[in-house]
Amino acid sequence: MKKRIYLGVLFTIILIGVLGVLGFLNFIPSGIILKNGIYQSDVKLIYQKDDWFRYYLYDNNEGMMGVIVLQKRDNSILWSEYYKNDVILNKGEIKILKSFYPTVENGFIIHKKIWGGIITSKLNNNRDLLIHVNNDIKKAKVFKIGPDKSYFFFEDENDLDIDKYKLKAE
């Protein structure tokens, strides 16, 4: 009788542990990121677009870089993966990655672009980071200037076709 009780308690503990790990990996931001092979130390910049979308720019020493976008589920504390991109457009000193933000215009759902980028040249520690896309100047929404690399996100209201343009940072 005692053996059955012990086995029942052990089974319950294991089941709760497995469900907890699955919940962490599928619904909590740090777990979703880890599930995608991205460690917290790889996350270089986070852009909180609004209460519903969070953008993570990651870069590690092995050359793995990209953007992963998480979306809040309903009105809860749970999250899910919305979009992931690790296709890099190499523009010389700037490596840029495309991501999306859904919005409604004229009653239709459309996707606006949000660009994440990595600048490999040394930058001054300015108050603003400006990205020149030919004659258009974009101000980074968030940025982090580091000793070797700098990171940024900017929103693209004009739907620029960045792969056809030259980019320059200041």
C-alpha positions in Angstrom: 0.0 0.0 0.0 2.8 2.4 0.9 4.6 1.5 -2.2 1.6 2.6 -4.3 1.4 5.9 -2.5 5.1 6.6 -3.0 4.8 5.7 -6.7 1.7 7.9 -7.1 3.5 10.8 -5.4 6.6 10.3 -7.5 4.6 10.1 -10.7 2.7 13.3 -9.8 6.0 15.1 -9.1 7.5 14.0 -12.4 4.4 14.9 -14.3 4.3 18.4 -12.7 8.0 18.8 -13.5 7.6 17.8 -17.2 4.5 20.1 -17.6 6.5 23.0 -15.9 9.4 22.5 -18.3 7.1 22.3 -21.3 5.2 25.4 -20.2 8.5 27.3 -19.7 9.8 26.4 -23.1 6.6 27.2 -24.9 5.0 30.2 -23.1 7.7 32.2 -21.2 10.0 34.5 -23.2 13.3 33.2 -21.8 12.2 29.6 -22.4 11.0 30.3 -26.0 14.4 32.0 -26.7 16.3 29.0 -25.2 14.1 26.5 -27.1 15.4 28.3 -30.3 19.0 27.7 -29.3 19.5 31.3 -28.2 21.1 31.9 -24.8 20.4 35.1 -22.7 24.0 36.2 -23.2 23.4 36.1 -27.0 20.5 38.6 -26.8 22.1 42.0 -27.5 19.0 44.2 -27.8 15.3 44.1 -27.0 12.7 46.3 -28.6 9.3 46.4 -26.9 7.1 47.6 -29.8 3.9 47.7 -27.6 2.3 45.5 -25.0 1.8 42.7 -27.5 5.1 42.4 -29.4 8.7 42.1 -28.3 11.7 42.0 -30.7 15.0 40.3 -29.7 18.2 40.9 -31.7 20.7 38.1 -31.0 24.4 37.7 -31.9 27.0 35.2 -30.6 30.7 34.5 -31.1 30.0 31.6 -33.5 28.3 33.8 -36.1 24.7 33.0 -35.2 22.7 36.2 -35.5 19.1 37.1 -36.1 15.8 38.5 -34.9 13.1 36.6 -33.0 9.7 38.2 -32.4 7.5 37.1 -29.5 3.7 37.9 -29.3 1.7 38.0 -26.1 -1.2 35.6 -26.1 -4.5 37.2 -25.5 -4.6 39.2 -22.2 -2.4 36.7 -20.3 1.2 36.6 -19.2 1.9 33.9 -21.7 3.9 34.5 -25.0 4.4 32.6 -28.3 6.9 32.9 -31.1 5.5 35.2 -33.9 8.4 35.4 -36.3 12.1 34.5 -36.6 14.6 35.6 -39.2 18.3 34.7 -39.4 18.7 35.7 -43.1 21.2 38.6 -43.0 21.5 41.3 -45.7 25.2 42.3 -45.6 25.6 46.0 -46.4 29.3 46.4 -45.7 29.6 47.8 -42.2 25.9 47.1 -41.5 24.3 43.7 -41.3 20.6 44.0 -41.4 17.7 41.7 -40.6 14.0 42.1 -41.5 11.1 41.4 -39.2 7.4 42.4 -39.2 4.8 44.1 -37.2 1.1 43.4 -37.9 -1.3 46.4 -37.9 -4.6 47.4 -39.4 -5.0 50.1 -42.1 -8.3 50.8 -43.8 -9.8 47.7 -42.3 -7.1 45.4 -43.6 -4.3 43.6 -41.7 -1.0 44.6 -43.1 2.6 43.9 -42.1 5.0 46.8 -41.5 8.7 46.2 -41.5 10.9 46.6 -38.5 14.6 46.3 -39.2 17.2 45.0 -36.7 20.9 45.6 -37.4 24.4 45.1 -36.4 27.1 47.7 -37.1 30.6 46.4 -37.2 32.4 49.7 -37.4 33.1 51.8 -34.3 30.6 54.5 -33.6 30.6 57.6 -31.4 28.4 57.4 -28.3 25.7 59.7 -29.7 22.3 60.4 -28.3 20.7 59.3 -31.5 21.7 56.7 -34.0 20.8 57.6 -37.6 20.7 55.1 -40.5 21.0 56.6 -43.9 19.1 54.6 -46.5 20.1 56.5 -49.7 18.4 59.9 -49.2 16.1 58.7 -46.4 17.3 59.1 -42.8 15.9 56.7 -40.2 16.3 57.3 -36.5 16.8 54.1 -34.5 14.0 53.4 -32.0 16.4 51.6 -29.7 20.1 51.1 -30.0 23.1 50.0 -28.0 26.6 51.1 -28.8 29.3 48.6 -27.8 33.1 48.7 -28.1 33.2 46.4 -31.2 29.7 46.2 -32.5 26.5 48.3 -32.2 23.0 47.1 -32.4 19.7 48.8 -33.4 16.1 48.6 -34.4 14.2 51.0 -36.6 10.6 51.0 -38.0 10.1 51.3 -41.7 6.9 53.2 -42.5 7.8 53.7 -46.2 8.3 50.0 -46.9 11.8 50.5 -48.2 13.4 47.7 -50.3 16.6 47.8 -48.3 18.5 45.2 -50.4 18.5 47.7 -53.3 20.0 50.6 -51.2 23.2 51.6 -49.6 23.2 51.9 -45.8 25.4 54.1 -43.6 25.3 54.7 -39.9 26.2 57.8 -37.8 
